[in-house]
Amino acid sequence: MDEQARVTVVIPAYKAERTIRRAVDSALAQQDVEAKAIVVVDGVLDATLDRLQGYDPARVTVLVNERNSGAQVSRNRGLAAAEGEFVMFLDCDDFIEGPMLRGLVGAMRESGADLGFGPWQVLKEEKGVRLPVVNRNFGGPVNLFWNWLSYAELLSPCAMLWRTDFIRRIGGWNEAVQRNQDGEMVIRAIMLGAKFVHSREGRGVYVHHDSADRITKRPDILKSRLDVGEMILARESAVIPDKVKRGAVARYFYRVALNCYSRQATELGDRALHRARELGFSGHTGPLWHRMSARLLGVKARYRLTNFVKRRRLFGFRGL
């Protein structure tokens, strides 16, 4: 790399006293780039600020939200303060390993890309188990759009690097979105013509845990997933054909319906399934056993049966 790239790693920190130093240290340990971290403490609710003592202020900037404002607000605040050519958004419980930033910067500079995708891996923290490393290889914007929405072939923010001026130009994070925030921004970027590239160096580690504070655990924000689908439908694009857009969003709504039914959010599931049907999706997705049972019983009935079986097994019954 001819000239060291300046990379800002923005880390929103909500109740992060246990993990924040791991996230920050992983960013500062990156070699062959000039990496700095901006930590946005999202409300002083634990000892996160104390854990951030001792870092070189030239490399770690700490901003504090007076009240808890949400991850997307914190990310945008960090983005506004970023000074580097590139920016990564790293959740406070995740971290990066190996030459992650070097690989992404090199690939993006060589291709002139606005967005870089790297390898990523899920760490199941309670069990200490790492799942296999995932390397996406999207063939182009239509392929990315279709696979991301239809089949949830996505990436975690810890495996993405953005060109700072580009992400600012498209408006940064949508603060109205409560769930699927990173997916909404990636899809919006692709629809607006973002050029992307892949790297195979290093990895981002997405830490899966069962904390009650995880946003994915909150049933009250399931509706936001429906809102994201409607936002995508309403957006015009010179890159994604309308037929592709409608087909992918229909399948996305179907997946949202399954998720809602699995969480007993029946009304939202019905709305999502109705939108999938309105957009022309009349089939079923997923493993063969799901497709067959959903076709025979209907989507909602299939999930009721599954939950019934799970409850019986929980109390020691093995048969119906």
HELIX and SHEET records of a PDB file:
HELIX    1   1 ILE A   20  LEU A   28  1                                   9    
HELIX    2   2 THR A   48  ARG A   51  1                                   4    
HELIX    3   3 ALA A   71  ALA A   81  1                                  11    
HELIX    4   4 MET A  100  SER A  111  1                                  12    
HELIX    5   5 PRO A  141  TYR A  151  1                                  11    
HELIX    6   6 PRO A  157  ALA A  159  5                                   3    
HELIX    7   7 THR A  164  ARG A  169  1                                   6    
HELIX    8   8 GLN A  181  MET A  191  1                                  11    
HELIX    9   9 ILE A  215  LYS A  217  5                                   3    
HELIX   10  10 PRO A  219  ILE A  221  5                                   3    
HELIX   11  11 LYS A  223  ALA A  234  1                                  12    
HELIX   12  12 ASP A  242  SER A  262  1                                  21    
HELIX   13  13 THR A  266  GLU A  278  1                                  13    
HELIX   14  14 LEU A  288  LEU A  297  1                                  10    
HELIX   15  15 VAL A  299  LEU A  314  1                                  16    
SHEET    1   A 7 VAL A  60  ASN A  65  0                                        
SHEET    2   A 7 VAL A  33  ASP A  42  1                                        
SHEET    3   A 7 ALA A   5  ALA A  13  1                                        
SHEET    4   A 7 PHE A  86  PHE A  89  1                                        
SHEET    5   A 7 MET A 160  ARG A 163 -1                                        
SHEET    6   A 7 LEU A 115  PHE A 117 -1                                        
SHEET    7   A 7 PHE A 196  HIS A 198  1                                        
SHEET    1   B 4 PHE A  95  GLU A  97  0                                        
SHEET    2   B 4 ARG A 203  HIS A 208 -1                                        
SHEET    3   B 4 TRP A 120  LYS A 124  1                                        
SHEET    4   B 4 VAL A 129  ARG A 130 -1                                        
END                                                                             
